[in-house]
Amino acid sequence: MYPKEIFDQECRQCQRLNDFLCAVKHQYPDYHARPVAPFGDNSPQLLIVGLAPGMHGANASGRPFTGDYAGLLLYQALYEFGYSNQPSSESLADGLQLKNCRITNAVKCLPPQNKPTGAEINQCNPYLAAELKTLPKGAVILALGTIAHQAVLKASGLKPSAAAFAHNAKHTLPEDRILVDSYHTSRYNVQTKRLSKALFDEVFLTIGQLLAA
């Protein structure tokens, strides 16, 4: 369980998202269809920030990137680089555990067409800001995609112009933390070869070097 400043299961502050989740729950009664909590280690040196829950992934399962195409590459990498006990994430009951790593989202609720509005991103940002404050000094934050990158900057008290998004780029944050960027592990990015396993592995090699320093 997380304190309410980090995650509030009962949050209904965004009317559009709340209405959409109610409609999804009606259409898919077995889906989680509520805000999705962060998942992983309580005091991680690596925090991974995604965009938002996917319709048939985290929104269905209740766990970030679980049951979603976008989770295939992510969880494989986490396993291969020693952050998890298994290479895939299928359901809450699959026994998956993360080590020294936690996964969260810039927006905790499923948005229509997977596109949150700027107001919704800003409304959810205080949760991310509170979560960043719990990280140890020297922690690495991996942002999957531009929106996650910008959300981390805002949550860190920085302006969008403080750091430009670029795949495998490194940026210094307050409290000696480092932001590392990656293209999102979405189906589109993988199928168009914008992001490959080799490119994603390079990001985790960068993270490993930073945490070993």
N, C-alpha and C positions, 0 to 999 in steps of 0.2 A: 504493500500500500504506500502511495506517495502522499505527502502533505498537499492540501488543496491549492497552495500557491503554485505547485508544479503540475498537478493534474486533478481535474474535477470531473468525475464521472457524470455529475448532474448538470454540467454546464450547458446552458441553452441560450447563450448570449447572442448568437448569430441566427436571426430569424429565418433567413433563407436556408441555412444548413439544417436547422432544426426541422423545418417543414419537409425538406428533402429526405432526411433520415426517417421521419414518420412515414412518408410515402414508401420508402424502401422497405421498412419493417413490415408494412402492410403487404407488400408484394412478396417479400422473402421473410416469413415469420421466424425462421430458424437463424437468421443472420444476427450478428452482434448489433449492428446498426446504432451505435452510440459512440461517444468519444472513445478513442483508442489510446490506452495507457502506454507509456514507455515500457520497454522490455529489456531486462538484462541485469548487469551487476549494479549493486547499490553505490559503489564508489569507483567508477571505471576511469581508466586513463584514456580510453577511446570512447567518444560519443559520436554516433552516426545520426545525422539529421536528414530525414527524407522530406518529401513535399507534404503528402497527406495520405490517409488510408485509401486503398484501391477498392472499387465496388465489390469485387468477388474475392478480394484478398483479405487485408486487415479488417475491412468493414464487415466481412462475413465471419472471420475467425476471431477477431478481437485482439490480435497480436500483430505488430508491425511487420509488413512484408511476408506474412504467412499465408500460404495458399495462393500467392500472387506470382505472375511471371517475373515481375521485378525482383522478387526474392530469390530466384534461382541463382543468379550470378553472385548476389550479395552473400547468401548463406554458404555457398560453396567457398568463396574467398575467406569468409570468417573461419570456416573449418580448416582450410589449408594453411592459414596463417596463425592458427592456434588460439582463436578467440571463441570457439564453440566446440561442443562435443559430437556434433554430427553435421553432415554437409547439406542438409535440406530442412525445411520447416513446413510441415504439412498441416498441423492442427495444434491446439493447446495441449492435447494429450500425447504429443509425440516424444516427450522426454527431453526436448532441446534445452540446453543450458548455455549461456554465454559466460565467458571468462574475461574479466578486465575490460568489458565492452558493454555499452547500452545503446539501444536504438530508439529514437524518438521521431516525431514529425513536426514540421513547422506549423502545420494545421492539424488539429487532433481529430477533426470530423471529415467524413467523406463529402467533397464538394461535387455539384453537378458537372458532368463532363471532365472531371478531375481538374477543374480550374477554379481555385478559390479567388475571390475578389481581393483587391488590395486592402479593403476595410476588414475583411475576415482574417487575412494574414496578420494585420496589425492588432486585431482584437485578441488573437491567440498568442501574440508574441510575449506578453508578460509571463506566460507559463514556461516558455523556452528560456527567458531571461532568468527566472528563478531556478530552472534546472541547471543552467550554466554556472550559477553561483555555488552549486554543490560540488562541482568538479574540483579535483586537486590542482594545485599549481603545476604547470607543465603539461597538462592534459592536451590531447589532440582531438579536434572536432572535425569530422569528415562530413562535408556538405555534399549531398547528392543533387546536383542541379543548381541553376541560378537562383531560383526562389529560396531554396534552403540556404544558399550562400548569403543572400541578402537578409534573410531572417536572422541568421547568426550574427551578422554585423549589427543589426538593429538591437538584438538582444544583448549585445556586448557594449552598447552605448556608442557605437560608431556610425558614421554616415555611410550611405551606399557608395560614395566616391572614395572611401578609405581603402578599398581593395577591389580590383576587377576580377571577375570570375574567369578562370582558365583551368582546363583539365590538368590535374597533378600540380597545380600551383600551391605555394605555401604563403600564408599571411600571419603576421604576428598580432595577437589579441592581448587585451589586458590580462593580468595575473600570469604572465609568461605562457599563456596558452597559444596553440598554433592551430589555425584553420587550414585544412587541406581540401581542395576542391576535386570533384569528379563529375563527369557526366552521369546523369541518372541512369540507373540500371533498368530502365523501362524497356518494354518490348520493342518500341519504335527505335530507340537508340541501338539496341543490340542487333535487330534485324537489318537496320540500315548500315551497320558496321561502324557507326559513330563511336560506339564503345564495344571493345572486344575483351575477352578474358585477359589477354596479354596487357592491354592498356589498363585494365582494372587492377591487375596484379602489380603493375608499376606503382599505382597509388598506395597499395598496402606495403610495398617495399619502402616507399617514402615514409609512411607512418611508422614502420618498424625502426627505421633509422632515427627518427625524431624521438621515439620513446626510449631508445637505447642510449641516447646522448646524455 
